[in-house]
Amino acid sequence: MTNRGFTVPPGRAGRLWLTRRLQVARRGADLLDRKLRVLQVELDSRRAAAAQTAAEWDRHCVDAERWLLRASLLGGQRAVRLATDGQAADVTISYATTMGVRHPDSTTCVVPAGATLDGPTLTLTRQAHGAALAAAVRHAAAAEALRVIEAEALATRYRLRAIKDRWIPQLEQALAEVTLAIEEQELADAARLRLATRSRHTGAGQADL
């Protein structure tokens, strides 16, 4: 029979079919529930990491701006431009997997050393900007990891809700209906059997007379 979007075989085969799928649905709900709990713990950790790296980035940006202003006042904009040699920083992002979800986990940021004749102010300015860049990379990775895990937790919550609130109740109701139909059929068969047996006994008694 067709019931709520799925087709159930008739009779006892249908009851077995529904029982097995109900078991699968309940196991799936248990697995998703465990996954969601793990993701929730990971989310708490990632939120804390994102907040911490954001604060570190802000602090390093303020420090870098202060050193840039100092270098500009002492040597002028020309000196600052000459101190930039055009070399790019080397950024590496390592990934990890949590409950099947791949996300950024750690970073390394290598900033070029720069010229040796920059002077102490420009050297410290370069170092401050390198620290700010490394902090920005760490925060970007932390924010992306948080975004990815949040999205997976939300999708897991939707799947769990669909199984618990829709799929399992539909299977349970269909199983109850099939079981009731089987029991009614068994009662009807038993009644017909008793009636047939009584009819045979009545016919045999009349023949003896």
Residue frames as a rotation matrix with the C-alpha (Angstrom) as fourth column:
MET 1
0.579 0.816 0.000 0.00
0.816 -0.579 0.000 0.00
0.000 0.000 -1.000 0.00
THR 2
-0.270 -0.623 0.734 1.06
0.535 -0.731 -0.424 3.64
0.801 0.278 0.530 -0.46
ASN 3
0.677 0.460 -0.575 1.31
0.719 -0.247 0.649 5.59
0.156 -0.853 -0.498 2.78
ARG 4
0.869 -0.255 -0.425 2.73
0.020 -0.839 0.543 9.09
-0.495 -0.480 -0.724 3.30
GLY 5
0.550 -0.653 -0.521 5.20
-0.829 -0.501 -0.248 8.97
-0.099 0.568 -0.817 0.45
PHE 6
-0.653 -0.757 -0.004 6.42
-0.748 0.645 0.159 5.38
-0.118 0.107 -0.987 0.73
THR 7
0.214 0.702 -0.679 4.99
-0.767 0.551 0.328 2.10
0.605 0.451 0.656 -0.51
VAL 8
-0.358 -0.254 0.898 4.48
-0.842 0.503 -0.193 -0.68
-0.403 -0.826 -0.395 2.05
PRO 9
-0.774 0.090 -0.627 4.20
-0.303 0.817 0.491 -4.30
0.556 0.570 -0.605 0.92
PRO 10
0.221 0.959 0.178 0.94
-0.703 0.030 0.711 -5.97
0.676 -0.282 0.681 1.98
GLY 11
0.809 0.316 -0.495 0.51
0.015 0.832 0.555 -8.21
0.587 -0.456 0.669 4.99
ARG 12
0.852 -0.487 -0.190 3.27
0.335 0.228 0.914 -9.54
-0.402 -0.843 0.358 7.19
ALA 13
0.062 -0.847 0.527 5.90
0.987 -0.025 -0.157 -8.58
0.146 0.530 0.835 4.61
GLY 14
0.257 0.111 0.960 4.84
0.209 -0.976 0.057 -4.98
0.944 0.186 -0.274 5.07
ARG 15
0.986 0.101 0.136 5.12
-0.113 -0.203 0.973 -5.26
0.126 -0.974 -0.189 8.85
LEU 16
0.494 -0.869 0.012 8.64
0.754 0.435 0.493 -6.66
-0.434 -0.235 0.870 8.53
TRP 17
0.014 -0.446 0.895 9.52
0.827 -0.498 -0.261 -3.96
0.563 0.743 0.362 5.97
LEU 18
0.555 0.290 0.780 8.33
-0.085 -0.913 0.400 -1.19
0.828 -0.288 -0.481 8.29
THR 19
0.972 -0.203 -0.115 9.97
0.158 0.209 0.965 -2.72
-0.172 -0.957 0.235 11.37
ARG 20
0.217 -0.955 0.200 13.36
0.960 0.245 0.132 -2.84
-0.175 0.164 0.971 9.67
ARG 21
-0.088 -0.230 0.969 13.11
0.576 -0.805 -0.139 0.73
0.812 0.546 0.203 8.37
LEU 22
0.826 0.393 0.403 11.99
-0.114 -0.584 0.804 1.97
0.551 -0.710 -0.438 11.75
GLN 23
0.739 -0.637 -0.218 15.06
0.546 0.377 0.748 0.37
-0.395 -0.672 0.626 13.30
VAL 24
-0.112 -0.789 0.605 17.28
0.971 -0.216 -0.103 2.03
0.212 0.576 0.790 10.69
ALA 25
0.263 0.293 0.919 15.61
0.233 -0.944 0.234 5.40
0.936 0.152 -0.317 11.27
ARG 26
0.991 0.128 0.045 16.08
-0.018 -0.208 0.978 5.16
0.135 -0.970 -0.204 15.03
ARG 27
0.380 -0.924 -0.047 19.73
0.828 0.317 0.463 4.18
-0.413 -0.215 0.885 14.66
GLY 28
-0.131 -0.395 0.910 20.20
0.800 -0.584 -0.138 7.08
0.586 0.710 0.392 12.26
ALA 29
0.655 0.438 0.615 18.61
0.001 -0.815 0.579 9.46
0.755 -0.379 -0.535 14.74
ASP 30
0.896 -0.378 -0.233 20.93
0.318 0.180 0.931 8.20
-0.310 -0.908 0.282 17.49
LEU 31
0.024 -0.942 0.336 23.99
0.988 0.073 0.136 8.69
-0.152 0.328 0.932 15.29
LEU 32
-0.008 0.023 1.000 22.93
0.505 -0.863 0.024 12.18
0.863 0.505 -0.004 14.26
ASP 33
0.914 0.367 0.172 22.22
0.024 -0.474 0.880 13.06
0.405 -0.801 -0.442 17.87
ARG 34
0.585 -0.779 -0.225 25.72
0.626 0.257 0.736 11.95
-0.515 -0.572 0.638 18.91
LYS 35
-0.175 -0.641 0.747 27.23
0.952 -0.303 -0.036 13.83
0.249 0.705 0.664 15.97
LEU 36
0.400 0.413 0.818 25.35
0.264 -0.907 0.328 16.98
0.878 0.085 -0.472 16.93
ARG 37
0.980 -0.076 -0.186 26.62
0.172 -0.168 0.971 16.78
-0.105 -0.983 -0.151 20.51
VAL 38
0.157 -0.984 0.086 30.21
0.878 0.179 0.444 16.43
-0.452 0.006 0.892 19.30
LEU 39
-0.175 -0.173 0.969 29.77
0.782 -0.622 0.031 19.33
0.598 0.764 0.244 16.89
GLN 40
0.786 0.515 0.343 28.28
0.195 -0.731 0.654 21.47
0.587 -0.447 -0.675 19.66
VAL 41
0.700 -0.625 -0.345 31.36
0.452 0.014 0.892 20.93
-0.553 -0.781 0.292 21.82
GLU 42
-0.240 -0.809 0.536 33.56
0.951 -0.087 0.296 21.76
-0.193 0.581 0.790 18.85
LEU 43
0.247 0.416 0.875 31.48
0.608 -0.770 0.194 24.87
0.755 0.484 -0.443 18.15
ASP 44
0.975 0.098 -0.201 32.03
0.222 -0.521 0.824 26.16
-0.024 -0.848 -0.529 21.67
SER 45
0.227 -0.970 -0.083 35.77
0.626 0.080 0.776 25.73
-0.746 -0.228 0.626 21.22
ARG 46
-0.322 -0.352 0.879 35.77
0.938 -0.244 0.246 27.34
0.128 0.904 0.408 17.76
ARG 47
0.656 0.583 0.479 33.71
0.476 -0.812 0.337 30.32
0.586 0.007 -0.811 18.93
ALA 48
0.836 -0.407 -0.369 36.19
0.228 -0.355 0.907 30.93
-0.500 -0.842 -0.204 21.70
ALA 49
-0.127 -0.933 0.336 39.09
0.780 0.115 0.615 30.63
-0.612 0.340 0.714 19.26
ALA 50
0.000 0.189 0.982 37.47
0.869 -0.485 0.093 33.04
0.494 0.854 -0.164 16.80
ALA 51
0.923 0.366 0.120 36.85
0.248 -0.802 0.544 35.60
0.295 -0.472 -0.831 19.53
GLN 52
0.574 -0.774 -0.266 40.41
0.337 -0.073 0.939 35.26
-0.746 -0.628 0.219 20.85
THR 53
-0.286 -0.724 0.627 42.05
0.897 0.028 0.441 35.57
-0.337 0.689 0.642 17.43
ALA 54
0.385 0.482 0.787 39.85
0.701 -0.707 0.089 38.57
0.600 0.518 -0.610 16.60
ALA 55
0.982 -0.042 -0.184 41.03
0.112 -0.656 0.747 40.30
-0.152 -0.754 -0.639 19.76
GLU 56
0.177 -0.983 0.052 44.66
0.519 0.138 0.843 39.45
-0.836 -0.122 0.535 18.98
TRP 57
-0.119 -0.166 0.979 44.28
0.982 -0.164 0.092 40.77
0.145 0.972 0.183 15.45
ASP 58
0.783 0.462 0.417 42.83
0.388 -0.886 0.253 44.06
0.487 -0.036 -0.873 16.72
ARG 59
0.816 -0.505 -0.282 45.66
0.121 -0.326 0.937 44.42
-0.565 -0.799 -0.205 19.20
HIS 60
-0.118 -0.907 0.404 48.36
0.719 0.202 0.665 43.75
-0.685 0.369 0.629 16.61
CYS 61
0.179 0.245 0.953 46.70
0.892 -0.449 -0.053 46.15
0.415 0.859 -0.299 14.15
VAL 62
0.985 0.166 0.036 46.81
0.129 -0.868 0.480 48.93
0.111 -0.468 -0.877 16.69
ASP 63
0.450 -0.889 -0.084 50.47
0.203 0.011 0.979 48.17
-0.869 -0.458 0.186 17.41
ALA 64
-0.166 -0.511 0.843 51.32
0.937 0.185 0.296 48.07
-0.307 0.839 0.448 13.67
GLU 65
0.557 0.432 0.710 49.57
0.646 -0.762 -0.043 51.39
0.522 0.482 -0.703 13.03
ARG 66
0.945 -0.239 -0.224 51.46
0.019 -0.643 0.766 52.98
-0.327 -0.727 -0.603 15.92
TRP 67
0.068 -0.983 0.173 54.82
0.413 0.186 0.892 51.81
-0.908 0.011 0.418 14.57
LEU 68
-0.013 -0.021 1.000 53.91
0.997 -0.076 0.012 52.89
0.076 0.997 0.022 11.03
LEU 69
0.890 0.355 0.286 53.06
0.324 -0.934 0.150 56.38
0.320 -0.041 -0.946 12.28
ARG 70
0.689 -0.695 -0.207 56.34
-0.006 -0.291 0.957 56.53
-0.725 -0.658 -0.205 14.18
ALA 71
-0.147 -0.773 0.618 58.35
0.731 0.336 0.594 55.39
-0.666 0.539 0.516 11.15
SER 72
0.302 0.336 0.892 56.57
0.886 -0.445 -0.133 57.92
0.352 0.830 -0.432 8.92
LEU 73
0.996 0.082 -0.025 57.27
0.085 -0.900 0.427 60.75
0.012 -0.427 -0.904 11.32
LEU 74
0.440 -0.897 -0.042 60.96
0.012 -0.040 0.999 59.83
-0.898 -0.440 -0.007 11.66
GLY 75
-0.519 -0.760 0.391 61.83
0.326 0.247 0.913 58.89
-0.790 0.601 0.120 8.09
GLY 76
-0.375 0.460 -0.805 58.93
-0.775 -0.631 0.000 60.11
-0.508 0.624 0.593 5.98
GLN 77
0.630 0.740 0.236 56.73
-0.435 0.588 -0.682 58.21
-0.643 0.327 0.692 3.57
ARG 78
0.529 -0.496 -0.689 59.61
-0.739 0.130 -0.661 57.76
0.418 0.858 -0.298 1.14
ALA 79
-0.547 -0.776 0.314 61.63
-0.826 0.441 -0.350 55.82
0.133 -0.451 -0.883 3.69
VAL 80
-0.113 0.593 0.797 58.64
-0.498 0.660 -0.562 53.59
-0.860 -0.461 0.221 4.39
ARG 81
0.829 0.445 -0.339 58.12
-0.492 0.295 -0.819 52.92
-0.264 0.846 0.463 0.67
LEU 82
0.153 -0.864 -0.480 61.80
-0.823 0.157 -0.546 52.11
0.547 0.478 -0.687 0.19
ALA 83
-0.535 -0.366 0.761 61.67
-0.792 0.530 -0.302 49.67
-0.293 -0.765 -0.574 3.09
THR 84
0.449 0.726 0.521 59.07
-0.370 0.682 -0.631 47.57
-0.814 0.091 0.574 1.27
ASP 85
-0.566 -0.808 -0.166 60.96
-0.542 0.212 0.813 45.18
-0.621 0.550 -0.558 -0.97
GLY 86
-0.050 0.650 -0.758 57.90
-0.989 0.075 0.129 43.59
0.141 0.756 0.639 -2.60
GLN 87
-0.854 -0.270 -0.444 58.48
-0.232 0.963 -0.139 40.13
0.465 -0.016 -0.885 -1.16
ALA 88
0.151 0.988 0.019 55.30
-0.609 0.077 0.789 38.24
0.779 -0.131 0.613 -0.26
ALA 89
-0.287 -0.137 0.948 54.67
-0.910 0.347 -0.225 36.45
-0.299 -0.928 -0.224 2.99
ASP 90
-0.648 0.033 -0.761 54.37
-0.324 0.892 0.315 32.67
0.689 0.450 -0.567 2.91
VAL 91
-0.234 0.684 0.690 51.10
-0.953 -0.023 -0.301 31.47
-0.191 -0.729 0.658 4.46
THR 92
-0.759 0.022 -0.651 50.30
-0.177 0.955 0.238 27.80
0.627 0.296 -0.721 5.10
ILE 93
-0.074 0.818 0.571 46.94
-0.996 -0.085 -0.007 26.55
0.043 -0.569 0.821 6.35
SER 94
-0.960 -0.202 -0.193 46.61
-0.183 0.977 -0.114 23.08
0.211 -0.075 -0.975 7.82
TYR 95
-0.096 0.994 -0.055 43.26
-0.798 -0.044 0.602 21.30
0.595 0.102 0.797 7.84
ALA 96
-0.932 -0.045 0.360 41.60
-0.275 0.735 -0.620 18.87
-0.237 -0.677 -0.697 10.22
THR 97
-0.449 0.815 -0.367 38.44
-0.213 0.301 0.929 16.76
0.868 0.495 0.038 10.08
THR 98
-0.881 0.282 0.379 35.77
-0.381 0.051 -0.923 16.74
-0.280 -0.958 0.062 12.77
MET 99
-0.173 0.851 0.496 32.90
0.052 0.511 -0.858 14.24
-0.984 -0.123 -0.132 12.36
GLY 100
0.019 0.111 0.994 33.56
0.906 0.418 -0.064 14.12
-0.423 0.902 -0.092 8.63
VAL 101
0.942 0.323 0.088 33.78
0.333 -0.875 -0.350 17.90
-0.036 0.359 -0.933 8.27
ARG 102
-0.007 -0.984 0.178 37.05
0.990 -0.032 -0.137 19.31
0.140 0.175 0.974 6.85
HIS 103
0.934 0.320 0.160 37.99
0.282 -0.934 0.220 22.72
0.220 -0.160 -0.962 8.22
PRO 104
0.164 -0.907 0.388 41.06
-0.173 -0.414 -0.894 24.94
0.971 0.079 -0.225 8.82
ASP 105
0.755 0.078 -0.651 42.87
0.544 0.481 0.688 23.98
0.367 -0.873 0.320 12.00
SER 106
0.426 -0.681 -0.595 46.20
0.459 -0.404 0.791 25.79
-0.779 -0.611 0.141 12.24
THR 107
0.950 -0.112 0.291 48.29
0.199 -0.501 -0.842 28.28
0.240 0.858 -0.454 10.28
THR 108
0.088 -0.932 -0.350 51.86
0.760 -0.165 0.629 29.39
-0.644 -0.322 0.694 9.77
CYS 109
0.954 0.175 0.244 52.87
0.288 -0.762 -0.580 32.78
0.084 0.624 -0.777 8.39
VAL 110
0.083 -0.989 -0.124 56.48
0.856 0.007 0.517 33.49
-0.511 -0.149 0.847 7.41
VAL 111
0.961 0.212 -0.176 57.21
0.128 -0.910 -0.393 37.15
-0.243 0.356 -0.902 6.71
PRO 112
0.463 -0.838 0.289 60.36
0.583 0.042 -0.812 38.12
0.668 0.545 0.507 4.75
ALA 113
0.134 -0.496 -0.858 63.10
0.962 -0.144 0.233 39.48
-0.239 -0.856 0.458 6.99
GLY 114
0.971 0.231 0.055 63.62
0.237 -0.928 -0.289 42.64
-0.016 0.293 -0.956 4.95
ALA 115
0.406 -0.858 0.315 66.75
0.109 -0.297 -0.949 44.70
0.907 0.419 -0.027 4.41
THR 116
0.207 -0.441 -0.873 69.38
0.950 0.303 0.072 44.81
0.233 -0.845 0.482 7.12
LEU 117
-0.817 -0.576 0.039 69.87
0.561 -0.808 -0.181 48.58
0.136 -0.126 0.983 6.75
ASP 118
0.047 0.934 0.355 66.29
0.624 -0.305 0.720 49.57
0.780 0.188 -0.597 7.48
GLY 119
-0.622 -0.232 0.748 67.11
-0.406 -0.722 -0.561 50.95
0.670 -0.652 0.355 10.89
PRO 120
-0.978 0.169 -0.126 65.58
0.202 0.579 -0.790 49.97
-0.061 -0.798 -0.600 14.21
THR 121
-0.467 0.861 -0.202 62.30
-0.487 -0.442 -0.753 51.85
-0.738 -0.253 0.626 13.73
LEU 122
-0.008 0.448 -0.894 61.58
-0.988 0.137 0.077 50.41
0.157 0.883 0.442 10.30
THR 123
-0.748 -0.311 -0.586 62.64
-0.250 0.950 -0.185 46.97
0.615 0.009 -0.789 11.50
LEU 124
-0.893 0.451 0.001 60.23
0.130 0.259 -0.957 47.12
-0.432 -0.854 -0.290 14.41
THR 125
-0.206 0.833 -0.514 57.54
-0.800 -0.446 -0.401 48.48
-0.563 0.329 0.758 12.09
ARG 126
-0.281 0.033 -0.959 58.06
-0.772 0.586 0.246 45.56
0.571 0.809 -0.139 9.75
GLN 127
-0.938 -0.117 -0.328 57.90
0.081 0.843 -0.532 43.12
0.338 -0.525 -0.781 12.65
ALA 128
-0.672 0.740 -0.030 54.71
-0.220 -0.239 -0.946 44.69
-0.707 -0.628 0.324 13.97
HIS 129
0.003 0.679 -0.734 53.04
-0.979 -0.146 -0.139 44.40
-0.201 0.720 0.665 10.57
GLY 130
-0.551 -0.248 -0.797 54.25
-0.468 0.882 0.049 40.82
0.691 0.400 -0.602 10.23
ALA 131
-0.974 0.225 -0.040 52.68
0.149 0.491 -0.858 40.01
-0.174 -0.841 -0.512 13.59
ALA 132
-0.324 0.900 -0.292 49.45
-0.598 -0.433 -0.675 41.71
-0.734 -0.044 0.678 12.49
LEU 133
-0.137 0.228 -0.964 49.44
-0.933 0.298 0.204 39.68
0.334 0.927 0.172 9.27
ALA 134
-0.835 -0.211 -0.508 49.99
-0.075 0.958 -0.275 36.43
0.545 -0.192 -0.816 11.17
ALA 135
-0.804 0.595 0.006 47.17
0.000 0.010 -1.000 37.35
-0.595 -0.804 -0.008 13.55
ALA 136
-0.142 0.762 -0.632 44.91
-0.903 -0.361 -0.232 38.12
-0.405 0.538 0.739 10.58
VAL 137
-0.401 -0.072 -0.913 45.67
-0.633 0.743 0.219 34.71
0.663 0.666 -0.343 9.06
ARG 138
-0.979 0.033 -0.201 44.94
0.165 0.704 -0.691 32.96
0.119 -0.710 -0.695 12.35
HIS 139
-0.537 0.833 -0.136 41.64
-0.291 -0.334 -0.896 34.78
-0.792 -0.442 0.422 12.72
ALA 140
-0.155 0.471 -0.868 40.64
-0.988 -0.052 0.148 34.08
0.024 0.880 0.474 9.11
ALA 141
-0.656 -0.141 -0.741 41.27
-0.250 0.968 0.037 30.36
0.712 0.210 -0.670 9.64
ALA 142
-0.941 0.315 -0.122 39.41
0.222 0.305 -0.926 30.36
-0.255 -0.899 -0.357 12.97
ALA 143
-0.370 0.842 -0.393 36.45
-0.632 -0.538 -0.558 32.22
-0.681 0.042 0.731 11.48
GLU 144
-0.224 0.251 -0.942 36.27
-0.885 0.352 0.304 29.86
0.408 0.902 0.143 8.51
ALA 145
-0.872 -0.103 -0.478 36.46
0.067 0.943 -0.326 26.79
0.484 -0.316 -0.816 10.76
LEU 146
-0.764 0.639 -0.091 33.63
-0.014 -0.158 -0.987 28.23
-0.646 -0.753 0.130 12.86
ARG 147
-0.215 0.705 -0.676 31.55
-0.916 -0.386 -0.111 28.92
-0.339 0.595 0.728 9.72
VAL 148
-0.455 -0.018 -0.891 32.03
-0.593 0.752 0.288 25.40
0.664 0.659 -0.352 8.34
ILE 149
-0.923 0.076 -0.376 31.21
0.300 0.755 -0.583 23.65
0.240 -0.651 -0.720 11.61
GLU 150
-0.625 0.755 -0.200 28.22
-0.322 -0.482 -0.815 25.91
-0.711 -0.445 0.544 12.24
ALA 151
-0.191 0.546 -0.815 26.85
-0.978 -0.038 0.203 25.01
0.081 0.837 0.542 8.79
GLU 152
-0.601 -0.078 -0.796 27.36
-0.197 0.979 0.053 21.29
0.775 0.189 -0.603 9.43
ALA 153
-0.948 0.279 -0.151 25.73
0.219 0.229 -0.948 21.52
-0.230 -0.933 -0.279 12.87
LEU 154
-0.401 0.839 -0.369 22.73
-0.697 -0.540 -0.471 23.30
-0.594 0.068 0.801 11.35
ALA 155
-0.199 0.293 -0.935 22.39
-0.839 0.442 0.317 20.70
0.506 0.848 0.158 8.57
THR 156
-0.828 -0.143 -0.543 22.70
0.106 0.910 -0.401 17.88
0.551 -0.390 -0.738 11.12
ARG 157
-0.825 0.563 -0.055 20.04
-0.086 -0.221 -0.972 19.49
-0.559 -0.796 0.230 13.29
TYR 158
-0.177 0.772 -0.610 17.67
-0.959 -0.275 -0.069 19.72
-0.221 0.573 0.789 10.30
ARG 159
-0.370 -0.002 -0.929 18.29
-0.498 0.844 0.197 16.08
0.784 0.536 -0.314 9.35
LEU 160
-0.962 -0.011 -0.274 17.76
0.218 0.575 -0.788 14.93
0.167 -0.818 -0.551 12.93
ARG 161
-0.601 0.789 -0.127 14.55
-0.444 -0.462 -0.768 16.93
-0.665 -0.405 0.628 13.21
ALA 162
-0.165 0.535 -0.829 13.27
-0.960 0.106 0.259 15.48
0.226 0.838 0.496 9.93
ILE 163
-0.587 -0.107 -0.803 13.90
-0.103 0.993 -0.057 11.93
0.803 0.050 -0.594 11.12
LYS 164
-0.947 0.157 -0.281 12.52
0.313 0.243 -0.918 12.42
-0.076 -0.957 -0.279 14.63
ASP 165
-0.580 0.732 -0.357 9.57
-0.297 -0.598 -0.744 14.66
-0.759 -0.325 0.564 13.83
ARG 166
0.104 0.647 -0.755 8.46
-0.964 -0.122 -0.238 13.28
-0.246 0.752 0.611 10.47
TRP 167
-0.251 -0.256 -0.933 10.08
-0.714 0.700 0.000 10.04
0.654 0.666 -0.359 9.32
ILE 168
-0.975 -0.158 -0.155 9.90
-0.017 0.751 -0.660 8.01
0.221 -0.641 -0.735 12.55
PRO 169
-0.522 0.845 0.115 6.30
-0.393 -0.118 -0.912 9.06
-0.757 -0.521 0.394 13.40
GLN 170
0.112 0.565 -0.818 5.17
-0.993 0.037 -0.110 8.19
-0.032 0.824 0.565 9.87
LEU 171
-0.490 -0.362 -0.793 6.81
-0.440 0.888 -0.133 4.77
0.752 0.284 -0.594 10.07
GLU 172
-0.984 0.133 0.117 5.37
-0.054 0.404 -0.913 4.16
-0.168 -0.905 -0.390 13.54
GLN 173
-0.223 0.966 -0.131 1.87
-0.683 -0.251 -0.686 5.09
-0.695 -0.063 0.716 12.42
ALA 174
0.080 0.201 -0.976 2.14
-0.926 0.378 0.002 2.99
0.369 0.904 0.216 9.28
LEU 175
-0.795 -0.422 -0.436 3.40
-0.232 0.875 -0.424 0.05
0.561 -0.235 -0.794 11.35
ALA 176
-0.787 0.565 0.247 0.50
-0.231 0.102 -0.968 0.42
-0.572 -0.819 0.050 13.75
GLU 177
0.079 0.851 -0.519 -1.97
-0.911 -0.150 -0.384 0.48
-0.405 0.503 0.764 10.86
VAL 178
-0.148 -0.209 -0.967 -0.43
-0.719 0.694 -0.040 -2.58
0.679 0.689 -0.253 9.22
THR 179
-0.968 -0.246 -0.058 -0.32
-0.128 0.675 -0.727 -4.45
0.218 -0.696 -0.684 12.53
LEU 180
-0.465 0.874 0.143 -3.97
-0.491 -0.120 -0.863 -3.61
-0.737 -0.471 0.485 13.19
ALA 181
0.186 0.530 -0.827 -4.94
-0.982 0.124 -0.141 -4.75
0.028 0.839 0.544 9.69
ILE 182
-0.521 -0.450 -0.725 -3.06
-0.444 0.869 -0.220 -8.04
0.729 0.207 -0.653 10.19
GLU 183
-0.967 0.177 0.185 -4.71
-0.106 0.381 -0.919 -8.62
-0.233 -0.908 -0.349 13.58
GLU 184
-0.117 0.978 -0.175 -8.16
-0.746 -0.202 -0.634 -7.88
-0.655 0.056 0.753 12.13
GLN 185
0.074 0.090 -0.993 -7.47
-0.888 0.459 -0.024 -10.26
0.454 0.884 0.113 9.25
GLU 186
-0.834 -0.428 -0.348 -6.31
-0.218 0.836 -0.504 -12.94
0.506 -0.345 -0.790 11.68
LEU 187
-0.715 0.647 0.265 -9.48
-0.297 0.061 -0.953 -12.48
-0.632 -0.760 0.149 13.75
ALA 188
0.154 0.792 -0.591 -11.62
-0.936 -0.076 -0.345 -12.67
-0.318 0.606 0.729 10.63
ASP 189
-0.251 -0.323 -0.913 -9.80
-0.665 0.742 -0.080 -15.82
0.703 0.587 -0.401 9.49
ALA 190
-0.991 -0.126 0.043 -10.24
-0.113 0.625 -0.772 -17.38
0.071 -0.770 -0.634 12.92
ALA 191
-0.356 0.932 0.075 -13.95
-0.571 -0.153 -0.806 -16.53
-0.740 -0.329 0.587 12.90
ARG 192
0.216 0.411 -0.885 -14.39
-0.964 0.233 -0.127 -18.06
0.154 0.881 0.447 9.45
LEU 193
-0.611 -0.525 -0.592 -12.49
-0.423 0.849 -0.316 -21.15
0.669 0.057 -0.741 10.57
ARG 194
-0.897 0.337 0.285 -14.71
-0.172 0.329 -0.929 -21.56
-0.407 -0.882 -0.237 13.62
LEU 195
0.002 0.950 -0.313 -17.81
-0.802 -0.185 -0.568 -21.06
-0.597 0.252 0.761 11.49
ALA 196
0.023 -0.057 -0.998 -16.62
-0.850 0.524 -0.050 -23.64
0.526 0.850 -0.036 8.95
THR 197
-0.897 -0.392 -0.203 -15.78
-0.218 0.793 -0.569 -26.12
0.384 -0.466 -0.797 11.71
ARG 198
-0.627 0.736 0.254 -19.19
-0.341 0.034 -0.940 -25.63
-0.700 -0.676 0.229 13.33
SER 199
0.163 0.707 -0.688 -20.90
-0.961 -0.045 -0.274 -26.08
-0.225 0.706 0.672 9.97
ARG 200
-0.370 -0.365 -0.854 -19.08
-0.602 0.794 -0.079 -29.34
0.707 0.485 -0.514 9.35
HIS 201
-0.998 -0.001 0.070 -19.99
-0.058 0.588 -0.807 -30.66
-0.040 -0.809 -0.587 12.79
THR 202
-0.298 0.954 -0.026 -23.65
-0.590 -0.206 -0.781 -29.63
-0.750 -0.217 0.624 12.29
GLY 203
0.130 0.311 -0.941 -23.76
-0.972 0.229 -0.058 -31.29
0.198 0.922 0.332 8.87
ALA 204
-0.700 -0.455 -0.550 -22.25
-0.349 0.890 -0.293 -34.48
0.623 -0.013 -0.782 10.23
GLY 205
-0.874 0.410 0.262 -24.83
-0.163 0.260 -0.952 -34.63
-0.459 -0.874 -0.160 13.07
GLN 206
0.022 0.932 -0.362 -27.73
-0.818 -0.191 -0.542 -34.20
-0.575 0.308 0.758 10.72
ALA 207
-0.111 -0.130 -0.985 -26.39
-0.826 0.563 0.019 -36.96
0.552 0.816 -0.170 8.47
ASP 208
-0.961 -0.269 -0.062 -26.27
-0.181 0.785 -0.593 -39.36
0.207 -0.558 -0.803 11.44
LEU 209
-0.473 0.859 0.194 -29.92
-0.387 -0.005 -0.922 -38.70
-0.791 -0.511 0.335 12.14
